[in-house]
Amino acid sequence: MSQFSYQDGVLHAEGVSLSAIADQFGTPTYVYSKAALLANFAAYADACAGRDALVCYAMKANSNLAILDLLARQGAGFDIVSGGELQRVLAAGGDPRKVIFSGVGKSADEMRLALSHDILCFNVESIPELHRLNEVAGAMGKTARVSLRVNPNVDPKTHPYIATGLKASKFGVAFDDALATYRTAATLPHLEVAGIDCHIGSQLLDDAPLLEALDRLIELIDKLGDEGIVLHHVDIGGGIGIDYREAGEAAPVPVGDYLGRLFAKIDAWRAARHDGRPIKVIFEPGRSIVGDTGVLLTRVEFLKHGEEKNFCVVDAAMNDMARPALYQAWMDMQPVARGNAEALTYDVVGPICESGDWLARDRELAVAPGDLLVMHTAGAYGMTMASNYNTRGRAAEIIVDGTVSHEVRKREQPADLFALESLIK
Ligand code: LLP
């Protein structure tokens, strides 16, 4: 059930009207629903109930401290990709022992920080990274738990920028090199081989590629086991898509259906092995936890009727939401209130000095200057990818809980943007 609905002709987040939020906090503003966030996490938690499983929220999707705190309180772990993200987990009161550290370029400083907090596992992506981690851990008198990110060479059938599991990708260890890389890892004294992981891509509407990737990981786990390298967890990454609702697009597989099929495969495999050893299952979902929990609220500045196109110029821009400019992503836009303006086909664009600064193209909208619009399904990879281009402060963030609006990030002011700069003497 969507937590964003029209009540008396005005779009609401739970029990709060978005026009009231715009009046109180200004625009552009990200507005999230707490109930939607908890429901999305529950879809994972319920399917994992009674199993040895951990949901490590991929916080690159949305790393606001209040979101992390709400998820941590539900028992979430976190998938991080930088020392900065670990600092956010700690600031939000998350448990570092439920943190896994992904990414191709971890620095020695980031490794030290993560080791000092005893994180659950490093997802290692190359042999040089294994050696660096072994050295850093050795110098600290610690042992680092590692998993290898294996590239299963499965086509996720998604946008090329967010497909990560193919041979040409910078990510992971090639499937054919995985056994040899595990053998190397097993010889390094300050590493403990703990698991295996993969992440094949994002916004997958179908779970078949994910299940195929799992088959490939199972094949490796069995081969390693035969060599005496026993893995304790399998991490299948994130990737389940959400409904951006572009006409003609297939609906994404429901999370519960995907997890049901995945656990059935794991159970059948463990039963066939007859060794009775359990294996922990880790997930790294980002978009499917936060994507549909948020909208980007924006106000129409001008309507501009060009020779070939009509433009709806709004106060949000590509610096607030980069997905359309970067990936030609289709994101649904709707007016907050249904007025009586004439419906026309518009390109919705921001004030930034780039032709690439658009949020939606060729949309039929009945809007007037001063009206409010929302971009739907903006909770994932919206605020986290925002920039300060054109010295635009990043948007405010609000979490609605029933009838209460919490400002969980203030709008940045220009002085915030140049606070770290100085003139040469
Ligand atoms: N694990 C790893 C190692 C990842 O690289 C990612 C996302 C995830 C998990 C979470 O994937 P999700 O469940 O959210 O699909 N900015 C792009 C998406 C980039 C995804 C990067 N990695 C977008 O706006 O579509």
Boltz pocket constraint, residues with backbone or C-beta under 6 A from the ligand:
constraints:
  - pocket:
      binder: B
      contacts: [[A, 58], [A, 61], [A, 79], [A, 102], [A, 103], [A, 161], [A, 162], [A, 199], [A, 201], [A, 202], [A, 203], [A, 237], [A, 238], [A, 239], [A, 240], [A, 284], [A, 285], [A, 286], [A, 287], [A, 288], [A, 323], [A, 327], [A, 380], [A, 381]]
      max_distance: 6.0
